[in-house]
Structure formats: structure tokens, C-alpha cells
């Protein structure tokens, strides 16, 4: 017998459509119009006065949407972002801090969907405990350009990898009863003049790259909302792009949730006709475009029959459907927060995300001898660097320090170096009790080399704060750090570099140093994780989610369009690489990068053997991975398509993180999503595999392919 009170989740998902339909019918037009806008919370910088549509006593956040209590429709309380619950100075929330997870690029480097799920869960619980029922997470734009200021908020340059991890992070959040977005739909792959940026791409190539990432993540996680992007795509603003929103997202992908705008991305009420369901951050639209498009202008169009009632109802139904499907209307008591457990997730993500790029045997450091260690630069005595913008999270206890940077553009005043309170220097002192460790801030090379010369080993920390609304002018380290590293390596050949960056850097000193560690922005426990990797307490297992080019000349756009123009200059960016993003571009051009996608060293070694592949409708590859070294460690074998019926083409088909003891072997099986083997044919509106032999390889990274085998596929059109 089933009790009336036991929720049947399958039924409730199916019911959410019916309920949304039923409740929408009971609403007044005023209530409908209130549901399709999100009003920004009171925040000194962007909305200094509380908007009267936000009731007094409401917890301030990125946006608020009035509910309709008489029919059980809750208000929406939206909070940023993918790395934790943010609080960039909301009035009334002084001191409200949250777990600051490592940057998404570090999570991407873990190649570990289970960690994405766990950190999503922690973020969802922390959002919910504050009453936030929409988390503006799920950043999934592909890393097309190593200068993109927001790459640290995204997962990788590969659609499959990005989709699998983003889906788990959305699943983690939504399992806590909090709606998650996926964002930014679509092609917000550069920040330069982002409101005036026209991203040009071949529509088929778009389906095989950025759109495929969204499509797969949507299938695997059903995010309640999708956030549009600021830029245009092929001449139309993404937020008002009928082809993208109506035909592709809601049509071909069958997406049932709602599309919200980014803050200040709704230039016109007509975006509603194209498929945008909700205008968010309305005050930014008044600043940008002179009006709140979905308030007076849309109401007027509606009153004059220029905007159909059925479309208004559809917008509202989509919002209600997601509310009911995720269950934000049936919250029980607030879950208790275990902040120590959340810190553990942040720590584990940092550990698994750190990538050992180079090591000639200098690492791990000897822990049992009284070595003299020089720790230099990067504020290593204070904490670790992080990214800036709407995704920046203040950790419990606040930042260890905030160094103002400033700059032009809408986020200029908010541009800072935020240091997370986990000092690598303190971490090293703890794990190297027998060593003599001295610190030098690295202010000048002359001063720092004095310490370097009298030390056995030099560990130099090099940082670069990156963030929203900026692209990097080049791949150099700021503040003269490249010259500093070079001078230190000349002074002491036993030099190890630890990078805290959100993107690849150029490393002109690379050949002079003994080891290079990419720690990204490793979050609130990052200093500890770095120390553990350097001392071997943790065996590094991160793999690059983005190709490190040798120089920008190797990338599809050596010159970045719009770079150097004043903010607001209309700019066209041609993503001519199409679907050949990142490692695919390098495979196509034959260029040799500094470090390939998927690259990452370990303190042990792994071998691959006994590859068997099966063809048919898709490809299944089974192989053995063996830990052939002397330490336990995790490997991430990667399966690639290298050739499809005579067409040379590199595609990541799958990967698996495998923990192995020394001498241990495991059989791994990867079955490819057939879309990764196919081409998209826009005329037919379908995917198509070609008849013939397909070569599949198992590799350590996109360039180091170890074994391969062939499978035969049939010519087959499928899907949409
Ligand atoms: C960002 C979004 C964010 C929104 C709300 C925008 O500047 O692009 O990612 O969710 O602000 O804070």
C-alpha cells in the first residue's frame, strides 16, 4: 500500500507538466508578467537602492522573481554561480560566506564526474540553506580561446567532457531541490565587447561543438533553466535568436525548462517572440538598453495584440514546470550544513585538479631530509589566487586578502586579486617538518635570487588573476613574473614552478626549470592541496582540459578581434575553427602545442594493452590499464576517434578515472555517444555516420595515442 504522503518522483516529474498547465490557467496577466522578470537584489555597485518589487526582508541575491502564493507558486531567489554561493556585497548579507570550490577548470582537470556531482550537492545545500532556489551554475561554454577571461568558470574545450561534468554538477544541485541553470547559451567564448560581439560560426560545426555540449548535458541532467549569452550568434543576439532558442534548444533538443537572459542581455521585448522566457537582472537592461524589455514594452505589445497570449502562457508554464519538476515548491526543513565535509570536497577537487605538467625527478620533494627550501612569490604566505567576476565566492572567514586591481569596463571597479585563505607556504611547513623553509615575496628578482642562491630547492609561485568582462592580451604572466622565474632558474637550477592561473600561460622559462605544476585557482583549501602534491602525500592525477599552445600563432585567431578597442565597440569574431576546437584544431593543423589536451604526469607510470573494439551503431572500446610504477595513483586513459571512414578527425569519445595500486590492472570499457562519430547535416536536420572503418585509439592525451584498433560502422542517419 502506498501512503498519500510518499512522493512518487517519477510521477511528479510527469505531473509537473500537467500542474504547470493547470496553475498557469489560474493566473492573472499581472501575475504572469511578474513571473517573467528577475529583479536584481540590492547591491552597492549595480543596484544601490532596493527595488520596490523585492519585498522588504527578502534575502538579497542576483535576482528575485515574485511568486503567486495563492496558487502555491513560490518566489524565485537566484544566486550565482558554478563554484559556490556568491555574495559580492549584497545589502543585509554582510559576512555571509560559503564554501569556495576550486575553479571549474580545476574540476574539469579532475576528469571526475563524481566530484562534479559532490560539489554540486554541496553548492545546492548551501544555496538552499539560505533560501536560494535557483543556482546560476552550469557554466559550459567551450574554451575556444586561451585568452578568454572566463575560461576558469568553464570545464573544458571538449563537448563530451564538458557535458558529462556539467550534467553531474547540475544533477548534484537539483538533487537538493534547487534549480540549476546551464549557461551561457551560446558561444560566449570571449569577453571582449561581449554585449556587442557577433560570434560567427558554421551552423553544422556549431551543432558538433558548443551546441552538442548543451544538448548532451540537457539530456543527462534536465536543468530547470538555461541562461542565454550576451553576444550575437551569426548576426542575431543569442537571447533573441529564434533559430537557436526556438528551433534548436526547444525544438531539436526538446528542452522543456525555461530560458532566462543574462543580466543586461535583453535588448528588446521581441526576444520573447524568439524564445526567451524570462528577462533577468532587469535593472541592467535599463542601464544597457534604456528599458526593461519584458515590463512596459512587452505589456504594451501584448495589449496591442503584437504579442500572443499563447506565448506568454508558454513562458510562464516553462518556469512553473521547472519549479515543480525540481521541487522548489515542496521544500521540507532546511538541511543541516556540514561545512567541514564541504571543505573536504573543495580540498579533494583541488587535489584531483592539479596538473603536473613537467617533472624531471625534482618532485615529489624529499620529506625526510633537512633541505633548504626557498618559497618565492605569488602571495604564497597568504593564500591562493582566484578568478573575479560574478562567480567569485567569499570563503568562510572571508578572503585572506584583497588586492585591488581596477580597470575599464563594467566590472573594472570589481576587478581584484582575491586570495583564498589557504597558504601553500603554511601547507609546506606542515608537511616538511625537517626542512628549513624561507619565504621571499618575489618583489624583485635581485632580492629573490639572494634567497634562491642559498637554497637547495626553489619553489616559485606565479599567479594571474583573470575574470569576467576581460580577455587576456597575451599568455604572459603579469607583474614581471616571467622575468622573476627566469632569474630564479638562472640563480638555482633546482627550480620548481607552481602556476595559479585560469588559462594556459606561455612559459618562456620552461626549459630552465625542473618541474611545473598547474594548480589553477584551487579554492579555499588549495594551499594544502598544492603542498600535498609537491611533497607526494597526494599523487598528482589532473589532466589538462585545455590545450596549452606554444604561442598564439598556433591558435585559430592569433589576433583577438576587438582587443584594444574601447568597451562597447561592435566586434565580429569568426570562430572559423568550427567544431575543430582546441586539440582538434592542433590535430588538424599539425601544430605541436606546449602541452596537449589530456596531458598530466604522475609519480607512478601506467600502461595500456589489449584493446578490443566493436562496431555497429556506435563504437565500444575495451582495454586494460595497469599501474606499472611504484606508487598508488589515478590515471585518466582517454579514448579518441582518429579517423572516420577515410576522414581524419580527432574526437574524444570517452575517458575514465581509474585508481590503481602498484601492479594492479583494470579493464575499462568506453561506449561512444554516436554523435561523436558522426557529422551533423543541417539540411536533413540529422546526424550521419559514414560507412566504413573507424579508427579508435587509447591515449595518455590527445597527442600521445598509445594503441589503436578499427571498427566498422554502417552509414546511418539518426537523431536531431
Ligand atoms: C554573468 C552571469 C551571472 C549573472 C548574474 C552576469 O554578469 O554573465 O554568468 O549569472 O551576471 O550575476
Boltz pocket constraint, residues with backbone or C-beta under 6 A from the ligand:
constraints:
  - pocket:
      binder: B
      contacts: [[A, 62], [A, 80], [A, 81], [A, 136], [A, 183], [A, 262], [A, 263], [A, 281], [A, 390]]
      max_distance: 6.0
